[in-house]
Amino acid sequence: MAAHHGYEQVPVPPALLEELQRLVPPGTVLLDEEKRMRYGQDETEDLRFPPQVVVRPGTTAEVAAVVRFCSRHAIPVTPIGARTGLSGGALCVHGGVGLALDRMNAIVDIDERNLQVTVEPGVITQVLQETVAAKGFYYPPDPGSRGSCTIGGNLAENAGGPRAVKYGVTRDFVLNLQVVLPNGEVIWTGANTLKNATGYDLTRLIVGSEGTLGIITKAVLRLVPLPKETRLMLVPFRDAQKACEAVAAVFRAGITPSALEFMERDAIDWTLRFVEGVTVAIAPDTAAHLLIEVDGNHGDVLMRDCETILGVMERFDCQEVLFAESSAEKDALWMLRRRVGEAVKSNSVYKEEDTVVPRFALPDLLAKVKEVGARYGFKSVCYGHAGDGKLHVNIIKGDLPDNVWMEELPKAIREIFEFTVSMGGTLSGEHGIGLVQRPYMDIAFNKMQLEVMRGIKRVFDPQGIMNPGKVLP
């Protein structure tokens, strides 16, 4: 076995490649280096782990045939979605077969009577949202990369997004999954019903398992009626701590916004420079913003909600609030929020953590991140789904020496995670553990908890071929 980044690579011998090529249609097995490299990276830092061979199946039967082949020959198989992940979950760290699901992109059925939709894993999230919206339905989970990420990846990572605060995360919309197990068997995990108390909940176990237990080939998802109206406001604050404190107060006032996002000053400044055609006037002494949306079917109710929210904001010393009057203004503000990650990335090498705490502890988490940064000498840009208690912590390399970045930074991240867990929070709200957070799993779980998880992995995947090197330390 050849070593790659310190991970052993499992070769696929030429004779076996011929067998593999007979299992799927011509042209769907990719061997040239450029394509393998493309499927060997996602949005996680600058990591690259190309598979030895990429297979692009088009049906569940083809997925099952490829997985059976990998099982027979003990070859690692890693499901690959749209490669927008931020935890390295789809990287082929042990080489082997990269199973790209981008050809399986059909919306199979929209059941309008039962408000359900059946999709394949390669459907782009925004395409699904727009398709069901045309029929008056709403699929709320909307990760920042919704224009390019796919449902399969959203399911694997239990993705969230801004609307999770009111509607829930991906897991809350899944009724049933078709899964190819690591031995090539195909099962459905549940039933297409809103209630199900029949046996262990395999559906919820698969969602968020990051492709380590099986490969999702179809999903039955729940829809809700599309809200008719939204109201959106951008609220500036002189003090970032006060902005965080205002978040929990909104919910205590009896309002559940459809989105409640926090952005530090740098997050907006960098994004305004990065995105053309969007202008927002920001006072010199503004330290942070909250982006707050309410949705519903009655404009008068939404205006009353906005008045209540404004009253709460004023108690926390907010500055002049910007109301988005038109659809274009709303789109511009949302574009600002959704492009923050790219703007940060364009400025510097960075590491992104997605810590999450109970909502009320958010100000303490922000303070801790800044305190640790001051001690270790790094700058951070923070933003996130504040309504869920979630903070994206972007640690900026800037001019930090390489040895500090490689050796000291993991200690700083460990401190932030230990504090997060001590506040009742956990390591990842929506990006998953994947490759890069594995070393920190001992902070969130004790030996017994990790052993239970390893036991589950052994039951599903006794050979350890399914997305090896992820999640479990």
MOWOVEN-V710812 format. One record per residue. N is the residue number from 1. OMEGA is omega in whole degrees, 0 to 359 (none if undefined). D_LAST is the distance of its C-alpha to the last C-alpha in Angstrom with 1 decimal. Layout:
# MOWOVEN-V710812
((N;OMEGA;D_LAST) (N;OMEGA;D_LAST))
This chain:
# MOWOVEN-V710812
((1;177;21.2) (2;178;21.5) (3;181;18.9) (4;186;18.3) (5;181;16.6) (6;177;15.0) (7;179;13.7) (8;180;15.9) (9;178;18.3) (10;182;19.7) (11;172;23.4) (12;185;25.6) (13;182;28.9) (14;181;32.2) (15;179;33.6) (16;178;30.6) (17;179;31.0) (18;178;34.6) (19;181;33.4) (20;183;30.9) (21;178;33.7) (22;186;35.9) (23;185;33.6) (24;183;33.9) (25;178;36.9) (26;177;38.1) (27;182;36.5) (28;171;33.2) (29;185;31.4) (30;183;30.8) (31;186;30.5) (32;192;32.0) (33;183;29.9) (34;180;30.8) (35;179;29.7) (36;178;26.4) (37;181;25.7) (38;179;26.6) (39;183;24.1) (40;177;21.5) (41;171;21.1) (42;182;20.9) (43;181;21.6) (44;176;18.4) (45;180;19.9) (46;184;21.4) (47;177;18.6) (48;177;20.0) (49;182;18.6) (50;171;21.6) (51;177;21.4) (52;177;23.9) (53;175;25.9) (54;175;26.1) (55;181;27.6) (56;181;29.2) (57;180;30.2) (58;182;32.8) (59;175;32.6) (60;181;30.4) (61;179;32.1) (62;176;31.2) (63;182;27.5) (64;181;27.6) (65;180;29.5) (66;181;27.0) (67;176;24.0) (68;176;26.1) (69;181;26.8) (70;179;23.1) (71;182;22.6) (72;186;25.7) (73;179;24.7) (74;179;20.9) (75;178;20.4) (76;176;17.4) (77;183;18.6) (78;176;17.4) (79;182;19.5) (80;178;21.0) (81;184;23.0) (82;176;25.0) (83;175;22.4) (84;187;22.9) (85;183;19.3) (86;178;18.0) (87;180;14.1) (88;185;14.2) (89;184;13.6) (90;181;16.5) (91;183;16.0) (92;188;16.4) (93;178;14.0) (94;179;15.1) (95;178;18.7) (96;185;20.3) (97;170;21.9) (98;184;21.6) (99;184;23.2) (100;187;25.0) (101;186;26.4) (102;177;28.9) (103;183;32.0) (104;191;31.2) (105;181;32.6) (106;164;35.3) (107;193;36.1) (108;186;37.2) (109;171;39.1) (110;182;40.0) (111;186;41.2) (112;181;43.5) (113;184;44.8) (114;181;41.5) (115;178;39.7) (116;176;37.0) (117;176;35.8) (118;184;34.2) (119;169;32.3) (120;189;30.5) (121;183;27.1) (122;179;28.7) (123;177;31.0) (124;187;30.9) (125;182;30.4) (126;177;33.6) (127;177;35.6) (128;182;34.8) (129;183;35.7) (130;180;39.0) (131;181;39.9) (132;178;39.7) (133;179;41.3) (134;178;44.3) (135;177;44.8) (136;182;44.4) (137;185;40.8) (138;170;37.7) (139;193;34.0) (140;184;32.6) (141;187;28.9) (142;178;29.4) (143;181;26.5) (144;182;27.8) (145;189;27.6) (146;179;29.5) (147;181;32.1) (148;180;29.7) (149;183;26.5) (150;183;26.7) (151;180;26.4) (152;177;23.7) (153;177;21.4) (154;179;22.5) (155;183;21.7) (156;184;18.2) (157;187;17.3) (158;186;19.7) (159;181;21.7) (160;183;24.2) (161;186;26.8) (162;188;29.9) (163;181;31.5) (164;185;28.6) (165;179;30.3) (166;192;33.2) (167;183;32.1) (168;182;28.4) (169;183;25.4) (170;183;25.0) (171;185;23.9) (172;182;27.3) (173;184;29.2) (174;178;27.8) (175;190;30.0) (176;180;29.0) (177;167;26.8) (178;187;27.6) (179;170;24.4) (180;181;24.2) (181;183;21.8) (182;175;20.0) (183;179;23.1) (184;176;25.4) (185;179;26.9) (186;177;27.8) (187;163;27.7) (188;188;28.7) (189;187;26.5) (190;178;29.2) (191;181;32.8) (192;182;34.6) (193;181;35.6) (194;176;35.0) (195;180;34.5) (196;178;32.6) (197;186;32.1) (198;177;31.9) (199;179;29.0) (200;184;25.3) (201;182;24.5) (202;181;22.7) (203;182;23.7) (204;178;21.7) (205;181;18.6) (206;179;18.8) (207;181;19.5) (208;180;16.4) (209;170;14.2) (210;176;14.1) (211;181;15.6) (212;183;13.0) (213;183;15.6) (214;182;18.8) (215;180;21.1) (216;179;23.4) (217;171;27.0) (218;177;29.1) (219;172;28.8) (220;187;31.5) (221;179;31.4) (222;175;33.6) (223;172;36.1) (224;177;38.2) (225;181;41.6) (226;177;41.6) (227;187;42.7) (228;186;46.1) (229;172;45.8) (230;169;43.5) (231;185;44.2) (232;178;42.2) (233;175;42.6) (234;187;41.2) (235;179;41.4) (236;179;41.4) (237;175;40.9) (238;187;41.8) (239;182;38.9) (240;178;35.3) (241;181;34.6) (242;177;37.6) (243;179;36.3) (244;180;33.1) (245;182;35.2) (246;186;37.4) (247;183;34.6) (248;182;34.3) (249;178;38.1) (250;182;38.6) (251;178;37.0) (252;177;38.9) (253;174;42.1) (254;180;41.5) (255;170;40.4) (256;179;37.3) (257;174;37.2) (258;172;35.9) (259;176;34.1) (260;189;33.6) (261;177;32.1) (262;176;31.8) (263;173;32.4) (264;181;33.0) (265;183;36.1) (266;181;34.4) (267;180;32.6) (268;180;36.0) (269;182;37.8) (270;183;35.5) (271;177;35.5) (272;178;39.3) (273;187;39.6) (274;186;37.2) (275;180;38.8) (276;171;42.4) (277;176;45.0) (278;178;43.4) (279;174;45.1) (280;178;44.4) (281;181;46.5) (282;180;44.4) (283;182;46.2) (284;184;45.7) (285;177;44.4) (286;182;41.9) (287;184;38.4) (288;177;36.5) (289;163;37.2) (290;173;36.4) (291;188;36.9) (292;179;38.0) (293;168;39.0) (294;178;40.6) (295;180;41.5) (296;185;43.9) (297;186;47.2) (298;183;49.7) (299;183;50.4) (300;178;52.2) (301;181;49.3) (302;178;46.9) (303;178;49.4) (304;176;49.5) (305;180;45.7) (306;178;45.9) (307;177;48.6) (308;181;46.5) (309;179;43.5) (310;178;45.9) (311;178;47.2) (312;183;43.7) (313;183;43.0) (314;179;46.3) (315;183;45.3) (316;171;42.4) (317;177;44.8) (318;174;44.0) (319;186;46.1) (320;186;48.0) (321;177;46.2) (322;175;46.2) (323;175;46.8) (324;186;46.0) (325;187;49.4) (326;174;49.0) (327;181;46.4) (328;179;46.3) (329;178;45.5) (330;180;42.7) (331;181;41.2) (332;180;41.5) (333;179;39.7) (334;178;36.9) (335;177;36.7) (336;183;36.3) (337;186;33.3) (338;184;31.6) (339;183;32.1) (340;183;30.7) (341;179;27.3) (342;181;29.3) (343;179;31.7) (344;182;29.1) (345;182;27.6) (346;182;31.1) (347;189;31.7) (348;164;28.9) (349;183;25.5) (350;170;23.2) (351;181;19.7) (352;173;19.6) (353;177;17.6) (354;180;18.7) (355;177;18.7) (356;180;20.6) (357;170;22.7) (358;190;25.6) (359;186;28.5) (360;182;30.5) (361;184;27.9) (362;179;27.8) (363;180;30.4) (364;179;28.4) (365;180;25.3) (366;180;27.4) (367;181;29.1) (368;180;25.9) (369;181;24.7) (370;180;28.1) (371;179;28.2) (372;178;24.9) (373;180;26.2) (374;182;29.5) (375;183;28.0) (376;175;25.8) (377;176;28.4) (378;176;26.9) (379;176;28.5) (380;173;26.8) (381;186;28.2) (382;175;27.3) (383;176;28.2) (384;183;26.9) (385;188;27.6) (386;180;29.1) (387;176;30.5) (388;185;27.0) (389;187;26.0) (390;182;23.8) (391;170;23.9) (392;179;22.9) (393;178;22.5) (394;181;23.5) (395;189;23.2) (396;179;25.9) (397;180;25.9) (398;180;29.7) (399;174;31.0) (400;176;28.2) (401;182;28.0) (402;184;25.1) (403;177;24.0) (404;181;23.8) (405;184;21.9) (406;190;19.3) (407;184;19.1) (408;186;20.4) (409;178;19.1) (410;178;15.4) (411;179;17.1) (412;180;19.2) (413;178;16.6) (414;179;14.8) (415;180;18.3) (416;180;18.9) (417;180;15.8) (418;177;16.8) (419;180;20.3) (420;181;19.4) (421;179;17.7) (422;178;20.7) (423;181;23.0) (424;181;21.6) (425;179;19.7) (426;194;16.1) (427;186;13.9) (428;177;15.2) (429;185;18.6) (430;181;18.9) (431;182;17.0) (432;182;13.7) (433;176;10.1) (434;183;10.2) (435;195;9.3) (436;180;10.5) (437;180;9.1) (438;184;5.3) (439;185;6.2) (440;185;8.3) (441;180;6.8) (442;178;8.1) (443;184;11.4) (444;186;11.9) (445;174;10.9) (446;185;11.8) (447;182;10.8) (448;180;13.2) (449;179;12.1) (450;180;8.5) (451;175;10.5) (452;180;12.9) (453;178;10.7) (454;178;9.5) (455;177;13.3) (456;179;14.3) (457;181;12.4) (458;180;14.2) (459;181;17.5) (460;195;17.5) (461;185;16.1) (462;180;16.6) (463;181;16.7) (464;183;13.4) (465;189;15.6) (466;181;15.1) (467;183;13.3) (468;177;10.8) (469;183;8.0) (470;170;7.7) (471;188;6.5) (472;180;3.8) (473;none;0.0))
